C-alpha cells in the first residue's frame, strides 16, 4: 500500500501541513470542512469540540466511510474531511478506497474503534491522515487534537505524563469558585490518586488552604518575587502537605501576607513556577480570582483549561460574557468550561434562561446546597460534601478538564469510602493510540 494516500501537500519535512495551511481555496465550490459521522454522540462531541476552531463552519452528515466515498464521487472534495470508520471490518481498505475518490491535497481526520498504537501509525504514517482518534470521543479530545489542525495551528508536543494546570475563576466574588476548586483538587488526589497541587495565588485574602485545614507558608511569595530560586527542592519545601490521609497526593501552595504588604511580582515568575510544578504534579488546580493584577492574568493565560464559575443571576451572566470575551491562552484549545453553581437558588434564573442569555450551553450544573457545603467548609473536610448531587457535579467537571485521560465511568459512581476503594483509572493514550 503506498504511503501518504490521504495526505495533503506536505511541508519541508514531508509531513502534511496543518489543515488551515492548506492551499488557498480559490474555488467557490469547495467546502471548508465536511464530516461523515456514524453516531449522535460522536457528532455532538465534534460540533462542541470544534465550535471555536471551524471558523468557516462545518457540514456534518450522518454516515460511515462508505457513505463518504459515495458522496465524494459526486461532489467537490472539501479542504478538510473527517471520516468515521467505526464498525468497519476492513477500515484500512476503506481508507485506501477513499483516497481514490478525493483530490490529492485534502486533509483527512479519522475517527474509529481501534485504540492501539500500531493502528494509529498505519492510519497517520502509512495512509497519511493528519490525525486519528478512537471512540468514544469527548469534546475536549476533539478540541485538543483536531482543533489546532483545523485552525491552522500545529499541535504542541507534550510528554504523556507532563502536568496540567486548570484555573478556576469566579466571574464575580462569592459564586463558590474556591469551594469548587478545593473539591476538584480533592477529587483528583483522593479518588483518582493523581499527584495534585492546589494553588491559591491570592496572598492576602485566599482561603483555599483554610477550607482544607491546610497550612500556608512564605514559599509562594518567595517564588513570585525571586523566581530564580525555584527548583524541585524549593517546590518540595514550599508546597504544604495536608495533615489528613490525603497528604501523599494533595499538597497546597498558598500564602497569608499582611494586608499592608504588597509583594513585588517578578516578570515571568508565574511561568517559571508552573514549569517547576508540572515536573512534580500531574494536575495543578489554581483558584485564580479575576482582578486587574498581572499575576492573575498570567495564570489565566498559562492554564491548559479555564473554568468559569457563575451563579444564576443576571449580573453573573453579564460578567460571564465579559470573561468569555477574553482571548485564549496559547495552550487552550477550547473555550472555558462553564459551571453554573447554586442551581435552584431562591430568586435565581433557570438554567435555560442562563443558556439563552449566554448563547452558550452550561457544561456543569451544581445545585444550591448551602447546608451541606457550609458544614464541610466549617470542618475543613471536603469529603463531607463529596456526595450526592454535589459530588456528581464535581465528577462531571473532572471529566471536562481531564483532557484525554478520561475518568473511568465504571468507577466514578463509587463513594470514596465504598468497599473496594475509590481508585479511578485515567484512561487513553496521547493521540488516541
RODO-2510 file (C-alpha; in nm, 4 decimals, decimal comma):
residues 433
     n   res          X          Y          Z
     1     x     0,0000     0,0000     0,0000
     2     x     0,1633     0,3328    -0,0998
     3     x     0,2474     0,5851     0,1683
     4     x     0,0643     0,9113     0,2140
     5     x    -0,2555     0,8307     0,0264
     6     x    -0,4617     1,0688     0,2358
     7     x    -0,2047     1,3400     0,2966
     8     x    -0,2202     1,6884     0,1575
     9     x     0,0793     1,8620     0,0047
    10     x     0,3454     1,8191     0,2708
    11     x     0,5899     2,0687     0,4119
    12     x     0,9658     2,0553     0,4042
    13     x     0,9729     1,7666     0,6474
    14     x     0,7451     1,5562     0,4307
    15     x     0,4572     1,5759     0,6806
    16     x     0,1135     1,7054     0,5884
    17     x     0,0570     2,0720     0,6543
    18     x    -0,1962     2,1813     0,9151
    19     x    -0,5420     2,1987     0,7671
    20     x    -0,5594     2,5737     0,7955
    21     x    -0,2349     2,5990     0,5971
    22     x    -0,3601     2,4017     0,3014
    23     x    -0,3692     2,5641    -0,0390
    24     x    -0,5970     2,8681    -0,0519
    25     x    -0,9498     2,7926    -0,1566
    26     x    -0,9689     2,9637    -0,4945
    27     x    -1,2702     2,7561    -0,5953
    28     x    -1,6036     2,8613    -0,4535
    29     x    -1,7476     2,5120    -0,4926
    30     x    -1,5122     2,3625    -0,2352
    31     x    -1,6388     2,3339     0,1239
    32     x    -1,4077     2,4148     0,4127
    33     x    -1,4989     2,1147     0,6300
    34     x    -1,7243     1,8137     0,5745
    35     x    -1,7639     1,5323     0,8276
    36     x    -1,9277     1,1889     0,7921
    37     x    -2,0156     1,0609     1,1407
    38     x    -2,1970     0,7418     1,2430
    39     x    -2,3394     0,8300     1,5862
    40     x    -2,5160     1,1146     1,7600
    41     x    -2,2659     1,1045     2,0480
    42     x    -1,9681     1,1499     1,8170
    43     x    -2,1479     1,4252     1,6261
    44     x    -2,2194     1,6164     1,9474
    45     x    -1,8563     1,5885     2,0626
    46     x    -1,7380     1,7009     1,7197
    47     x    -1,9669     2,0031     1,6999
    48     x    -1,8854     2,1195     2,0508
    49     x    -1,5136     2,0449     2,0286
    50     x    -1,4703     2,2341     1,7005
    51     x    -1,7011     2,5247     1,7801
    52     x    -1,4041     2,7571     1,8297
    53     x    -1,1830     2,6168     1,5509
    54     x    -1,4088     2,5736     1,2472
    55     x    -1,4413     2,9433     1,1714
    56     x    -1,5803     2,8760     0,8235
    57     x    -1,8443     2,6384     0,9536
    58     x    -1,8793     2,2645     0,9077
    59     x    -2,1096     2,0333     0,7194
    60     x    -2,1753     1,7292     0,9405
    61     x    -2,3533     1,4354     0,7746
    62     x    -2,4660     1,1090     0,9255
    63     x    -2,2889     0,8185     0,7580
    64     x    -1,9862     0,5890     0,7579
    65     x    -1,6799     0,5938     0,5358
    66     x    -1,8620     0,4099     0,2577
    67     x    -2,1237     0,6858     0,2566
    68     x    -1,8385     0,9360     0,2378
    69     x    -1,6866     0,7565    -0,0619
    70     x    -2,0215     0,7511    -0,2428
    71     x    -2,0871     1,1199    -0,1729
    72     x    -1,7385     1,2353    -0,2711
    73     x    -1,7723     1,0693    -0,6096
    74     x    -2,0451     1,3237    -0,6841
    75     x    -1,9241     1,6384    -0,5062
    76     x    -1,6073     1,8501    -0,4880
    77     x    -1,3582     1,7382    -0,2261
    78     x    -1,3632     1,9639     0,0814
    79     x    -1,0391     2,1108     0,2052
    80     x    -1,0805     1,9191     0,5355
    81     x    -1,2570     1,5834     0,5555
    82     x    -1,3484     1,3950     0,8737
    83     x    -1,4499     1,0320     0,8264
    84     x    -1,5783     0,7721     1,0710
    85     x    -1,4504     0,4168     1,0185
    86     x    -1,6285     0,2748     1,3237
    87     x    -1,7770    -0,0689     1,2735
    88     x    -1,5842    -0,1415     0,9522
    89     x    -1,4390    -0,4901     0,9115
    90     x    -1,1581    -0,3625     0,6875
    91     x    -1,1084     0,0035     0,7795
    92     x    -0,7659     0,0408     0,6142
    93     x    -0,9024    -0,0925     0,2875
    94     x    -1,1902     0,1561     0,3008
    95     x    -0,9465     0,4403     0,3684
    96     x    -0,7451     0,3322     0,0652
    97     x    -1,0684     0,3338    -0,1389
    98     x    -1,1390     0,6843    -0,0118
    99     x    -0,8004     0,8001    -0,1374
   100     x    -0,9058     0,7087    -0,4906
   101     x    -1,2006     0,9496    -0,4989
   102     x    -1,0676     1,2579    -0,3173
   103     x    -0,8402     1,5323    -0,4512
   104     x    -0,4741     1,4901    -0,3531
   105     x    -0,4485     1,7992    -0,1320
   106     x    -0,7320     1,7009     0,1008
   107     x    -0,6596     1,6934     0,4736
   108     x    -0,8223     1,3892     0,6355
   109     x    -0,9023     1,3353     1,0038
   110     x    -1,0188     0,9877     1,1060
   111     x    -1,2424     0,8557     1,3854
   112     x    -1,2634     0,4839     1,4614
   113     x    -1,2829     0,1973     1,7080
   114     x    -0,9282     0,0521     1,7333
   115     x    -0,7317     0,2033     2,0196
   116     x    -0,3801     0,0714     1,9698
   117     x    -0,0566     0,2299     1,8602
   118     x     0,0003     0,0117     1,5530
   119     x    -0,3343     0,1065     1,4034
   120     x    -0,2732     0,4742     1,4793
   121     x     0,0587     0,4579     1,2952
   122     x    -0,0943     0,2797     0,9979
   123     x    -0,3606     0,5486     0,9612
   124     x    -0,1366     0,8511     1,0156
   125     x     0,2075     0,7407     0,8985
   126     x     0,1060     0,4791     0,6439
   127     x    -0,2004     0,6362     0,4857
   128     x    -0,1110     0,9963     0,5625
   129     x    -0,4169     1,1024     0,7608
   130     x    -0,3458     1,4110     0,9696
   131     x    -0,4818     1,2641     1,2933
   132     x    -0,6763     0,9692     1,4291
   133     x    -0,8949     0,9500     1,7399
   134     x    -1,0525     0,6382     1,8852
   135     x    -1,4078     0,6416     2,0142
   136     x    -1,5678     0,7341     2,2438
   137     x    -1,4962     1,0966     2,1627
   138     x    -1,5094     1,3781     2,4110
   139     x    -1,5419     1,7454     2,3381
   140     x    -1,2002     1,8135     2,4863
   141     x    -1,0156     1,5421     2,2916
   142     x    -1,1675     1,6711     1,9696
   143     x    -1,0743     2,0294     2,0563
   144     x    -0,7242     1,9344     2,1620
   145     x    -0,6266     1,7049     1,8756
   146     x    -0,8442     1,8118     1,5814
   147     x    -0,8935     2,1780     1,6730
   148     x    -0,5391     2,3111     1,6154
   149     x    -0,5140     2,1276     1,2821
   150     x    -0,8402     2,2737     1,1573
   151     x    -0,7498     2,6218     1,2812
   152     x    -0,4117     2,6021     1,1108
   153     x    -0,2023     2,5720     1,4247
   154     x     0,0433     2,2931     1,4856
   155     x    -0,0256     2,0775     1,7890
   156     x     0,2112     2,1174     2,0789
   157     x     0,4322     1,8252     2,1693
   158     x     0,3964     1,7267     2,5320
   159     x     0,5198     1,4469     2,7484
   160     x     0,2493     1,1929     2,8216
   161     x     0,2824     1,2457     3,1961
   162     x     0,3552     1,6191     3,1987
   163     x     0,1480     1,8187     3,4424
   164     x    -0,1504     2,0314     3,3515
   165     x    -0,2940     2,3419     3,5093
   166     x    -0,6655     2,4103     3,5412
   167     x    -0,7702     2,7577     3,6510
   168     x    -1,0957     2,8000     3,8454
   169     x    -1,2267     3,1558     3,8351
   170     x    -1,5455     3,3032     3,9749
   171     x    -1,6926     3,5563     3,7353
   172     x    -1,7573     3,7667     4,0450
   173     x    -1,6977     3,7284     4,4177
   174     x    -1,8994     3,4862     4,6245
   175     x    -2,0144     3,2470     4,3493
   176     x    -1,8379     2,9459     4,5035
   177     x    -1,5268     2,9169     4,2851
   178     x    -1,2933     2,8429     4,5767
   179     x    -1,5224     2,5690     4,7077
   180     x    -1,5296     2,4079     4,3636
   181     x    -1,1518     2,4381     4,3219
   182     x    -1,0902     2,2727     4,6591
   183     x    -1,3241     1,9822     4,5885
   184     x    -1,1892     1,9317     4,2365
   185     x    -0,8339     1,9088     4,3723
   186     x    -0,9537     1,6732     4,6471
   187     x    -1,1238     1,4515     4,3917
   188     x    -0,8173     1,4247     4,1680
   189     x    -0,5904     1,3493     4,4629
   190     x    -0,8042     1,1151     4,6727
   191     x    -1,0256     0,9404     4,4206
   192     x    -0,8102     0,9492     4,1078
   193     x    -0,4839     0,9131     4,3047
   194     x    -0,3071     1,1761     4,0979
   195     x    -0,0317     1,3925     4,2425
   196     x    -0,2246     1,7175     4,2770
   197     x    -0,1393     2,0697     4,3885
   198     x    -0,3978     2,3269     4,4918
   199     x    -0,2527     2,6697     4,4117
   200     x    -0,4040     2,9786     4,5733
   201     x    -0,2278     3,2883     4,4336
   202     x    -0,4294     3,5322     4,6472
   203     x    -0,1679     3,6064     4,9116
   204     x    -0,3931     3,8388     5,1093
   205     x    -0,7482     3,7014     5,1076
   206     x    -0,7208     3,3470     4,9739
   207     x    -0,8921     3,0754     5,1778
   208     x    -0,8312     2,7532     4,9815
   209     x    -0,5878     2,6228     5,2413
   210     x    -0,8303     2,7003     5,5222
   211     x    -1,1094     2,5019     5,3533
   212     x    -0,8738     2,2033     5,3512
   213     x    -0,7488     2,2655     5,7055
   214     x    -0,4091     2,3055     5,5401
   215     x    -0,1103     2,5254     5,6094
   216     x     0,0111     2,8407     5,4396
   217     x     0,3731     2,9484     5,4167
   218     x     0,6160     3,2041     5,2810
   219     x     0,7222     2,9887     4,9853
   220     x     0,4693     3,1216     4,7339
   221     x     0,5646     3,4834     4,7926
   222     x     0,9319     3,3936     4,7637
   223     x     0,8697     3,2180     4,4325
   224     x     0,6786     3,5138     4,2912
   225     x     0,9410     3,7669     4,3982
   226     x     1,2575     3,5667     4,3241
   227     x     1,1744     3,3042     4,0575
   228     x     1,5438     3,2283     4,0055
   229     x     1,5295     3,0383     4,3350
   230     x     1,2656     2,7959     4,2081
   231     x     1,3839     2,4385     4,1707
   232     x     1,2483     2,0984     4,2692
   233     x     1,3916     2,1203     4,6204
   234     x     1,2250     2,4584     4,6647
   235     x     0,8925     2,3157     4,5465
   236     x     0,9187     2,0247     4,7888
   237     x     0,9694     2,2665     5,0767
   238     x     0,7150     2,5314     4,9712
   239     x     0,4162     2,3080     4,8916
   240     x     0,2458     2,2053     5,2144
   241     x     0,1049     1,8510     5,2515
   242     x    -0,2255     1,8069     5,4272
   243     x    -0,2288     1,6562     5,7717
   244     x    -0,5108     1,4221     5,6692
   245     x    -0,4893     1,0977     5,4741
   246     x    -0,4555     1,2970     5,1530
   247     x    -0,1036     1,4092     5,2429
   248     x     0,0677     1,1769     4,9978
   249     x    -0,1239     1,3068     4,6938
   250     x    -0,2661     1,6520     4,7693
   251     x    -0,0456     1,9488     4,8528
   252     x    -0,1325     2,3157     4,8923
   253     x     0,0716     2,6168     4,7849
   254     x    -0,0739     2,9288     4,9452
   255     x     0,0297     3,2300     5,1488
   256     x    -0,1191     3,4626     5,4068
   257     x     0,0534     3,8000     5,3883
   258     x    -0,0331     4,1057     5,5948
   259     x    -0,2821     4,3308     5,4215
   260     x    -0,0386     4,6234     5,4192
   261     x     0,2358     4,4183     5,2497
   262     x     0,2469     4,4207     4,8704
   263     x     0,4706     4,1506     4,7155
   264     x     0,6844     4,2558     4,4203
   265     x     0,5769     4,0194     4,1437
   266     x     0,8697     3,9442     3,9130
   267     x     0,8033     3,9248     3,5368
   268     x     0,7524     3,5654     3,4166
   269     x     0,7510     3,4322     3,7726
   270     x     0,4232     3,2514     3,7129
   271     x     0,5631     3,0751     3,4082
   272     x     0,8746     2,9602     3,5922
   273     x     0,6724     2,8463     3,8905
   274     x     0,4299     2,6442     3,6799
   275     x     0,7152     2,4872     3,4845
   276     x     0,8596     2,3557     3,8097
   277     x     0,5201     2,2444     3,9415
   278     x     0,4486     2,0483     3,6230
   279     x     0,7606     1,8397     3,6862
   280     x     0,6264     1,7364     4,0271
   281     x     0,2476     1,7226     3,9964
   282     x     0,0110     1,5630     3,7467
   283     x    -0,2507     1,8306     3,7990
   284     x    -0,2349     2,1850     3,9328
   285     x    -0,5743     2,3288     4,0276
   286     x    -0,5382     2,7064     4,0596
   287     x    -0,8035     2,9153     4,2345
   288     x    -0,7465     3,2309     4,0288
   289     x    -0,9548     3,5401     4,1068
   290     x    -1,0114     3,7828     3,8228
   291     x    -0,8792     4,1154     3,9350
   292     x    -0,6558     4,3536     3,7371
   293     x    -0,3268     4,2041     3,8570
   294     x    -0,0531     4,0766     3,6276
   295     x    -0,0100     3,7552     3,8270
   296     x    -0,3736     3,6574     3,7801
   297     x    -0,3696     3,7466     3,4100
   298     x    -0,0560     3,5381     3,3604
   299     x    -0,2064     3,2357     3,5344
   300     x    -0,5237     3,2570     3,3253
   301     x    -0,3125     3,2787     3,0125
   302     x    -0,0880     2,9852     3,1101
   303     x    -0,3681     2,7475     3,2084
   304     x    -0,4337     2,4460     2,9882
   305     x    -0,8042     2,4838     3,0636
   306     x    -1,0024     2,7676     3,2168
   307     x    -1,3135     2,7075     3,4244
   308     x    -1,5590     2,9905     3,4875
   309     x    -1,7949     2,9615     3,7833
   310     x    -2,1169     3,1619     3,7861
   311     x    -2,4435     3,1665     3,9756
   312     x    -2,7958     3,2049     3,8335
   313     x    -2,8205     3,5847     3,8427
   314     x    -2,8364     3,8487     3,5718
   315     x    -2,5204     4,0236     3,6862
   316     x    -2,3383     3,6903     3,6787
   317     x    -2,4487     3,6443     3,3167
   318     x    -2,3057     3,9846     3,2297
   319     x    -1,9714     3,9090     3,3917
   320     x    -1,9540     3,5633     3,2321
   321     x    -1,9961     3,7165     2,8861
   322     x    -1,7109     3,9551     2,9596
   323     x    -1,4889     3,6686     3,0751
   324     x    -1,5731     3,4618     2,7672
   325     x    -1,4580     3,7534     2,5505
   326     x    -1,1017     3,7296     2,6856
   327     x    -0,8510     3,5843     2,4350
   328     x    -0,7480     3,2224     2,4805
   329     x    -0,4038     3,1322     2,6074
   330     x    -0,1507     2,9547     2,3838
   331     x    -0,2232     2,6119     2,5374
   332     x    -0,6018     2,6442     2,5360
   333     x    -0,7768     2,4667     2,2500
   334     x    -1,1346     2,5305     2,3577
   335     x    -1,3480     2,7893     2,5314
   336     x    -1,3675     2,7934     2,9115
   337     x    -1,5771     2,5281     3,0836
   338     x    -1,8887     2,6952     3,2256
   339     x    -2,0031     2,5859     3,5715
   340     x    -2,3444     2,7078     3,6843
   341     x    -2,3338     2,6879     4,0618
   342     x    -2,6288     2,7096     4,3030
   343     x    -2,8938     2,5994     4,0559
   344     x    -3,2345     2,6341     4,2218
   345     x    -3,1232     2,9244     4,4390
   346     x    -3,4215     3,1245     4,5642
   347     x    -3,4952     3,4033     4,3194
   348     x    -3,2386     3,2784     4,0713
   349     x    -3,2716     3,2315     3,6969
   350     x    -3,3323     2,8898     3,5456
   351     x    -3,0635     2,7013     3,3560
   352     x    -3,2497     2,7592     3,0295
   353     x    -3,2693     3,1328     3,0950
   354     x    -2,8954     3,1378     3,1650
   355     x    -2,8125     2,9465     2,8458
   356     x    -3,0421     3,1636     2,6348
   357     x    -2,8772     3,4784     2,7708
   358     x    -2,5229     3,3456     2,7254
   359     x    -2,5939     3,1807     2,3881
   360     x    -2,3724     2,9024     2,5243
   361     x    -2,4521     2,5718     2,6866
   362     x    -2,3704     2,5322     3,0535
   363     x    -2,1202     2,2474     3,0850
   364     x    -2,1702     2,1601     3,4519
   365     x    -2,4637     2,2436     3,6785
   366     x    -2,4373     2,2158     4,0588
   367     x    -2,7446     2,2586     4,2777
   368     x    -2,7747     2,5016     4,5658
   369     x    -2,6660     2,3085     4,8782
   370     x    -2,5857     2,5703     5,1437
   371     x    -2,6138     2,3436     5,4481
   372     x    -2,4108     2,0550     5,3074
   373     x    -2,1292     2,2773     5,1801
   374     x    -2,1381     2,5044     5,4815
   375     x    -2,0840     2,2160     5,7225
   376     x    -1,7937     2,0811     5,5141
   377     x    -1,6298     2,4246     5,4996
   378     x    -1,6659     2,4755     5,8744
   379     x    -1,4995     2,1403     5,9470
   380     x    -1,2297     2,1777     5,6803
   381     x    -1,3218     1,8362     5,5409
   382     x    -1,4168     1,8298     5,1707
   383     x    -1,5110     1,4619     5,1949
   384     x    -1,8208     1,5631     5,3931
   385     x    -1,9520     1,7441     5,0841
   386     x    -1,8340     1,4853     4,8313
   387     x    -2,1638     1,3047     4,7962
   388     x    -2,4916     1,3196     4,6127
   389     x    -2,5652     1,5913     4,3574
   390     x    -2,2622     1,7989     4,4529
   391     x    -2,0240     1,5080     4,4016
   392     x    -2,1864     1,4345     4,0661
   393     x    -2,1198     1,7912     3,9574
   394     x    -1,7539     1,7769     4,0598
   395     x    -1,7137     1,4400     3,8851
   396     x    -1,8584     1,5887     3,5669
   397     x    -1,6219     1,8853     3,5954
   398     x    -1,3281     1,6466     3,6396
   399     x    -1,4242     1,4758     3,3142
   400     x    -1,4443     1,8107     3,1381
   401     x    -1,0947     1,9211     3,2404
   402     x    -0,9065     1,5883     3,2462
   403     x    -0,8220     1,6073     2,8742
   404     x    -0,7769     1,2695     2,7030
   405     x    -0,7135     1,0940     3,0340
   406     x    -1,0808     1,0300     3,0931
   407     x    -1,2058     0,9107     3,4281
   408     x    -1,3295     0,5542     3,4055
   409     x    -1,7076     0,5734     3,4018
   410     x    -1,7267     0,2355     3,5744
   411     x    -1,5610     0,3807     3,8852
   412     x    -1,6955     0,7329     3,9224
   413     x    -2,0165     0,6282     4,0906
   414     x    -1,8403     0,4839     4,3900
   415     x    -1,8218     0,6752     4,7120
   416     x    -1,4705     0,7492     4,8439
   417     x    -1,5434     0,5176     5,1360
   418     x    -1,7150     0,2395     4,9436
   419     x    -1,5855    -0,1144     4,9586
   420     x    -1,3140    -0,1841     4,7099
   421     x    -1,1643     0,1631     4,7376
   422     x    -1,2020     0,4564     4,5052
   423     x    -0,9280     0,4037     4,2510
   424     x    -1,0315     0,5768     3,9320
   425     x    -0,8285     0,4920     3,6279
   426     x    -0,7134     0,7632     3,3951
   427     x    -0,7535     0,6136     3,0510
   428     x    -0,6403     0,6866     2,6989
   429     x    -0,3116     0,7446     2,5297
   430     x    -0,1847     1,0518     2,3603
   431     x    -0,3267     1,0917     2,0137
   432     x    -0,5930     0,8295     2,0744
   433     x    -0,3441     0,5474     2,0224
***
